Protein backbone atom coordinates (compact mmCIF):
# COMPACT_ATOMS: atom_id res chain seq x y z
CA UNK A 1 0.00 0.00 0.00
CA UNK A 2 1.17 3.51 -0.75
CA UNK A 3 1.30 6.44 1.61
CA UNK A 4 -2.25 7.88 1.79
CA UNK A 5 -0.83 11.34 2.49
CA UNK A 6 1.69 11.40 -0.35
CA UNK A 7 -0.64 12.60 -3.12
CA UNK A 8 -1.39 15.85 -1.26
CA UNK A 9 2.00 16.64 0.27
CA UNK A 10 3.39 18.58 -2.69
CA UNK A 11 0.24 20.71 -2.96
CA UNK A 12 0.37 22.15 0.54
CA UNK A 13 1.94 25.37 1.71
CA UNK A 14 1.75 27.15 5.06
CA UNK A 15 0.92 30.83 5.37
CA UNK A 16 0.69 33.06 8.43
CA UNK A 17 -1.61 36.06 8.76
CA UNK A 18 -1.79 38.79 11.40
CA UNK A 19 -4.58 40.71 9.67
CA UNK A 20 -7.63 39.94 7.57
CA UNK A 21 -6.78 39.44 3.90
CA UNK A 22 -9.60 39.56 1.32
CA UNK A 23 -7.69 37.06 -0.82
CA UNK A 24 -7.89 34.30 1.79
CA UNK A 25 -10.89 35.30 3.94
CA UNK A 26 -13.45 33.28 1.91
CA UNK A 27 -11.32 30.15 2.32
CA UNK A 28 -11.14 30.60 6.11
CA UNK A 29 -14.90 31.14 6.28
CA UNK A 30 -15.48 27.97 4.23
CA UNK A 31 -13.05 26.03 6.42
CA UNK A 32 -14.89 26.83 9.67
CA UNK A 33 -18.27 26.24 8.00
CA UNK A 34 -17.17 22.74 6.94
CA UNK A 35 -16.13 22.06 10.54
CA UNK A 36 -19.53 23.15 11.83
CA UNK A 37 -17.92 26.13 13.58
CA UNK A 38 -18.85 29.04 11.29
CA UNK A 39 -19.41 31.23 14.36
CA UNK A 40 -15.76 30.86 15.44
CA UNK A 41 -14.58 32.96 12.52
CA UNK A 42 -17.01 35.82 13.13
CA UNK A 43 -16.96 35.82 16.92
CA UNK A 44 -13.33 35.02 17.62
CA UNK A 45 -10.91 35.11 14.69
CA UNK A 46 -12.15 38.36 13.14
CA UNK A 47 -12.11 40.39 16.40
CA UNK A 48 -8.70 38.98 17.25
CA UNK A 49 -7.13 39.95 13.92
CA UNK A 50 -8.80 43.37 13.94
CA UNK A 51 -7.26 43.99 17.37
CA UNK A 52 -3.82 43.30 15.80
CA UNK A 53 -3.10 40.87 18.65
CA UNK A 54 -3.93 37.69 16.74
CA UNK A 55 -1.99 35.36 14.46
CA UNK A 56 -3.27 32.61 12.16
CA UNK A 57 -1.17 29.78 10.73
CA UNK A 58 -2.86 27.75 8.00
CA UNK A 59 -2.13 24.89 5.61
CA UNK A 60 -3.40 25.94 2.19
CA UNK A 61 -3.69 24.41 -1.27
CA UNK A 62 -4.58 26.20 -4.49
CA UNK A 63 -6.96 25.23 -7.26
CA UNK A 64 -4.81 23.99 -10.17
CA UNK A 65 -6.83 25.74 -12.85
CA UNK A 66 -7.44 29.46 -13.44
CA UNK A 67 -8.77 31.94 -12.61
CA UNK A 68 -7.60 32.45 -9.04
CA UNK A 69 -10.74 34.03 -7.68
CA UNK A 70 -13.47 32.87 -5.31
CA UNK A 71 -12.97 29.23 -4.38
CA UNK A 72 -9.36 29.14 -5.56
CA UNK A 73 -7.91 28.35 -2.13
CA UNK A 74 -8.64 25.59 0.37
CA UNK A 75 -7.67 25.61 4.05
CA UNK A 76 -6.82 22.14 5.38
CA UNK A 77 -5.64 22.94 8.92
CA UNK A 78 -5.44 26.11 10.97
CA UNK A 79 -4.32 27.27 14.38
CA UNK A 80 -5.04 30.64 15.91
CA UNK A 81 -2.85 32.39 18.49
CA UNK A 82 -4.25 35.17 20.68
CA UNK A 83 -3.15 37.39 22.24
CA UNK A 84 0.33 37.88 20.82
CA UNK A 85 2.39 40.45 22.71
CA UNK A 86 6.04 41.43 22.65
CA UNK A 87 6.91 38.71 25.17
CA UNK A 88 4.23 36.00 25.18
CA UNK A 89 1.60 34.32 23.01
CA UNK A 90 -1.33 32.15 24.08
CA UNK A 91 -1.72 28.91 22.11
CA UNK A 92 -4.77 26.84 21.30
CA UNK A 93 -5.77 23.72 19.42
CA UNK A 94 -5.24 23.04 15.73
CA UNK A 95 -8.45 22.90 13.68
CA UNK A 96 -8.28 20.37 10.85
CA UNK A 97 -10.61 19.05 8.14
CA UNK A 98 -12.02 15.60 8.85
CA UNK A 99 -10.10 14.00 5.99
CA UNK A 100 -6.82 15.04 7.60
CA UNK A 101 -7.48 14.20 11.26
CA UNK A 102 -4.94 11.35 11.22
CA UNK A 103 -2.29 13.34 9.33
CA UNK A 104 -0.30 14.23 12.44
CA UNK A 105 2.56 15.52 10.32
CA UNK A 106 0.35 18.12 8.66
CA UNK A 107 -1.07 19.21 12.02
CA UNK A 108 2.41 19.28 13.53
CA UNK A 109 3.69 21.36 10.62
CA UNK A 110 1.19 24.17 11.12
CA UNK A 111 2.00 24.15 14.85
CA UNK A 112 5.78 24.16 14.28
CA UNK A 113 5.54 27.03 11.79
CA UNK A 114 3.62 29.28 14.15
CA UNK A 115 6.06 28.60 16.98
CA UNK A 116 9.10 29.37 14.82
CA UNK A 117 7.42 32.50 13.46
CA UNK A 118 6.84 33.74 17.01
CA UNK A 119 10.46 32.96 17.85
CA UNK A 120 11.65 35.02 14.87
CA UNK A 121 9.51 37.88 16.17
CA UNK A 122 11.49 37.67 19.45
CA UNK A 123 8.46 36.48 21.43
CA UNK A 124 10.05 34.68 24.38
CA UNK A 125 7.33 32.38 25.74
CA UNK A 126 4.08 30.66 24.86
CA UNK A 127 1.23 29.87 27.23
CA UNK A 128 -1.76 27.60 27.71
CA UNK A 129 -4.65 28.17 30.12
CA UNK A 130 -5.85 24.93 31.73
CA UNK A 131 -8.60 24.28 34.22
CA UNK A 132 -7.36 23.71 37.75
CA UNK A 133 -7.39 20.04 38.67
CA UNK A 134 -7.49 18.78 35.07
CA UNK A 135 -4.94 15.98 35.28
CA UNK A 136 -4.72 15.16 31.58
CA UNK A 137 -4.11 18.76 30.47
CA UNK A 138 -1.52 19.29 33.20
CA UNK A 139 0.27 16.05 32.29
CA UNK A 140 0.31 16.99 28.60
CA UNK A 141 1.66 20.48 29.29
CA UNK A 142 4.44 19.28 31.58
CA UNK A 143 5.55 16.77 28.93
CA UNK A 144 5.69 19.71 26.54
CA UNK A 145 8.04 21.67 28.81
CA UNK A 146 5.46 23.97 30.42
CA UNK A 147 5.56 25.10 34.03
CA UNK A 148 2.60 26.29 36.06
CA UNK A 149 2.82 29.98 36.94
CA UNK A 150 1.36 31.69 39.98
CA UNK A 151 -1.21 33.44 37.80
CA UNK A 152 -4.85 32.39 38.10
CA UNK A 153 -7.86 33.04 35.92
CA UNK A 154 -11.33 32.92 37.45
CA UNK A 155 -14.47 32.54 35.37
CA UNK A 156 -18.07 32.08 36.46
CA UNK A 157 -17.70 28.33 36.01
CA UNK A 158 -14.13 27.39 36.92
CA UNK A 159 -10.65 28.33 38.05
CA UNK A 160 -7.76 28.14 35.60
CA UNK A 161 -3.99 27.98 35.89
CA UNK A 162 -1.65 29.54 33.35
CA UNK A 163 1.24 27.41 32.09
CA UNK A 164 4.18 28.98 30.31
CA UNK A 165 7.25 27.72 28.42
CA UNK A 166 10.09 29.14 26.35
CA UNK A 167 9.43 28.56 22.65
CA UNK A 168 12.70 26.75 21.94
CA UNK A 169 12.22 24.56 25.02
CA UNK A 170 8.73 23.60 23.84
CA UNK A 171 9.95 22.73 20.33
CA UNK A 172 12.70 20.57 21.84
CA UNK A 173 10.33 18.84 24.26
CA UNK A 174 8.13 17.76 21.37
CA UNK A 175 11.01 16.94 19.03
CA UNK A 176 9.87 19.52 16.46
CA UNK A 177 13.28 21.20 16.53
CA UNK A 178 14.87 18.22 14.73
CA UNK A 179 12.50 17.83 11.79
CA UNK A 180 11.79 20.05 8.80
CA UNK A 181 8.35 21.20 7.76
CA UNK A 182 8.54 19.28 4.43
CA UNK A 183 9.34 16.09 6.35
CA UNK A 184 6.39 16.72 8.66
CA UNK A 185 4.07 17.19 5.68
CA UNK A 186 5.48 13.93 4.26
CA UNK A 187 4.66 12.27 7.60
CA UNK A 188 8.26 11.22 8.24
CA UNK A 189 7.81 10.97 12.01
CA UNK A 190 9.71 8.77 14.45
CA UNK A 191 7.82 7.04 17.26
CA UNK A 192 8.70 9.64 19.92
CA UNK A 193 7.54 12.59 17.85
CA UNK A 194 4.42 10.72 16.75
CA UNK A 195 3.49 9.97 20.35
CA UNK A 196 4.09 13.51 21.62
CA UNK A 197 2.23 15.14 18.75
CA UNK A 198 -0.69 12.75 19.22
CA UNK A 199 -0.99 13.65 22.90
CA UNK A 200 -0.72 17.40 22.28
CA UNK A 201 -3.20 17.40 19.39
CA UNK A 202 -5.76 15.18 21.10
CA UNK A 203 -5.75 16.88 24.50
CA UNK A 204 -5.88 20.43 23.12
CA UNK A 205 -8.71 19.41 20.78
CA UNK A 206 -10.76 17.67 23.49
CA UNK A 207 -10.03 20.36 26.05
CA UNK A 208 -11.15 23.31 23.93
CA UNK A 209 -14.29 21.81 22.37
CA UNK A 210 -16.75 23.18 24.99
CA UNK A 211 -15.24 26.65 24.59
CA UNK A 212 -15.64 26.69 20.83
CA UNK A 213 -19.23 25.48 21.07
CA UNK A 214 -20.09 28.44 23.27
CA UNK A 215 -17.20 30.90 22.68
CA UNK A 216 -16.71 31.17 26.42
CA UNK A 217 -20.40 31.46 27.31
CA UNK A 218 -22.51 29.01 29.24
CA UNK A 219 -21.83 26.19 26.79
CA UNK A 220 -18.10 26.76 27.24
CA UNK A 221 -18.14 26.26 30.99
CA UNK A 222 -16.76 22.74 30.80
CA UNK A 223 -13.66 23.65 28.78
CA UNK A 224 -10.49 22.19 30.26
CA UNK A 225 -8.35 24.46 28.07
CA UNK A 226 -9.34 28.04 27.23
CA UNK A 227 -7.88 29.76 24.17
CA UNK A 228 -7.40 33.46 23.85
CA UNK A 229 -6.81 34.55 27.42
CA UNK A 230 -3.74 34.85 29.63
CA UNK A 231 -0.26 35.86 28.57
CA UNK A 232 0.55 39.48 27.98
CA UNK A 233 3.48 41.84 28.21
CA UNK A 234 4.88 42.31 31.63
CA UNK A 235 3.43 39.16 33.16
CA UNK A 236 5.69 37.34 35.62
CA UNK A 237 7.77 34.36 34.61
CA UNK A 238 6.94 30.98 36.20
CA UNK A 239 7.71 31.06 39.91
CA UNK A 240 7.65 34.85 40.18
CA UNK A 241 5.10 36.18 42.68
CA UNK A 242 2.58 38.62 41.18
CA UNK A 243 3.16 42.26 42.09
N, C-alpha and C positions, 0 to 999 in steps of 0.2 A: 504493500500500500504506500502511496505517496504521502507527502506532508500536506494535510488539508489546509494549512495556512500559506503554503508557498505561492499559490496563484495570485494572492493579493499583496504579498510583501512588497513587490516592486512598485505598486501603485500608490502606496501610502507616503505621506509626508506629515511632518508635525509643524504646526504654526502656533505662535503665542500672540495673544491680543491683550492690550491693557485699555482699549477703548472700543466702542461699537464701530464696526466697519460695515457699511452697506453691502459690500461685495460678499461677505460671508454670513451676514445676519440671517437671511432666509434659511441657510443650511443649519444654523444652530437652532432656529425655531422648529424646523422639521425634525431635527434630532430629538429634542425634548418631547415633541408631539408623539413620535414613534415610541418613546419610552413610557408614554402615559403621564408625563410630567410637564405638560405645556406651561403650567402656571409657574414653574421654577424659573423659566427664562424671564417672564414679565415681572415677577415679584422679587426675584433675588439677583439674577445675573445682570439684568439691565440697571437696576439701582446701584449695584456694586461698581460696574464699569463707569457709569455716569459720575460716581463719586471720585473716580480716578484712584481708588484704593483696591481695585480688583485686578485679577490676572486670570486669563483663560489659556489653557494648553489643550490643543485638539489634534487628533489624528484625522487627516483629510485625504480624500481622493477626488480626482477631477473626472468629469465626463470626457470620454475619449474623442467625442465628435463635436464640432462647432455648431452654433456659436456658444461662447462662454457667457451665458446670461442666467436667468432664473433656472434653478435646478441643475446647474453645472457642477456644483460641489456637494459632496456627501461627508458628513461628520460620522466617524465610526466610534470614537471614544473621546471623552472630554473630562478634564478636571478643572475646578474653579477654586482659586485661592483668594481669600478675603478675611480681614484686611491685610494689605501689604504696606508696611511702613519702612523706614530707613533701616530698621534693625531686625524686624521679625515679620513673619507671615504665617497666617493660620491656614492649615491644610484641611482637606476634606476627602471624601471618597472620589473614585473615578467612575463616572457614568460610562456605560458601554452598550452598544446595540446587542440584542439577544444573540445574533449570529456570531458574536465575538467573545461571548462570556468566558469561554475556556482558553482564549488566546492570551495567556498571562504575559507573554512577551510584549504584545501590543499595549496592554494596560500598563505594564512596567515601563515601557518606553515613554508614554505620555507623562508618567510620574517622574521619571528620571530627568526628562527635558525641563520640566518646570522647576525642579530642584536646582539644576545646574544654571538655569537662567537667573534664578534668585541669587545664587552664589556669585554670578558675574555682576550682578547689580550691587554687590557688597552687602546684601542682607545676611546677617550673621546667624540667625536661628529660625527654626520653624516650630510651630506649636500645634497641638491638638487639645480639644476640650472634651473631657470624658466624665461621665456621671460618676460621682463618688460611690465606691463600693462595687463598681462593675469590674469583676475579676478579669473577664476575657479581654476587655479593652486595655486594662492596665497591664496585663501580661504581654499583649501584642506591642504596646508602646515601649515597654522596657526592653523587649527583644530588639526593637528598632533604635535603641540608644537614647530614648527619652527619659527625662527625670521629672518627677513631680515637683512643681514649684509651690510656694506658699500662697499663691493667688487662688482665690475661690470665686466662683460665679454662682449666684443664687437666682433661680427662676421661681415661678409660682409652683412648679411641680417638683423640682429636684435641686440638688446641690452638685456642682461640677468642680472638678480639679483641672488645672491647666498644666499640661506637660510640655516641656520644651527641650530642644536638642539642636546642637550645631549642625548645619547642613552637611558638611563633609562627614561628620561622625555618623549621621543617619544614612548617607549613601554607603559608607563602609559597612555599617551594621547589616544592611540588606544585601550587600555584595554588588550593588549597582555601580560602584566605582570602577569595577574591573571588567565591565562589558560595554560594548558600544551600542548605540541606538540601532544601527542596522542589524546587529546580531540579535538584539531583543526582538525586533520585528520579524526576524527569521526564526524566532523561538529556539535559539541556541542557548538553552539554560541548563546549568548543572543542577544537581539535586538540591543543594543548599539554597541557591537562589530561587529555585522553583518553590520550595517549601516556604521561604520567608515572604515571597511575593504573594503566595496563596493566602497566607495568614493575614497579611496586611490588607489585601483587596477584599477578602471575605468579611473581616471584622469591621472595616470602615463602611462597607456597603450595608451590612446588617444593622450596624449601630446608628447610621444616619437615616434609615428609611422612615421612621416615624416623623422626624423633622421635616423631610421633604414632602411627606403627605400633608403636613399642616403648616409648613413654613414657620415653625416655632410657635404656632398657636396651640389650641387645646389638643389637636390630633398629634402634635409633636412632643407631647409631654413625656412619652416613653422613650425618647431618643437617648441612647447610651453615649453617642458622640454628637456634638453640636458643631456644625460648620459656621464660619463667619463671625465668631465672637472671640474675645481674648486677644492676646498679642498686643502690639502697639509700642511706639517709641517710648523709651524711658522706663519700661517695665523692668522689674528686678530679674536678675538671673536666678536660676534654680538655687535655693538655699539662702537667698538674700531676703531678710525680713522686709515687709512693705513699710514705706515711710509713713 
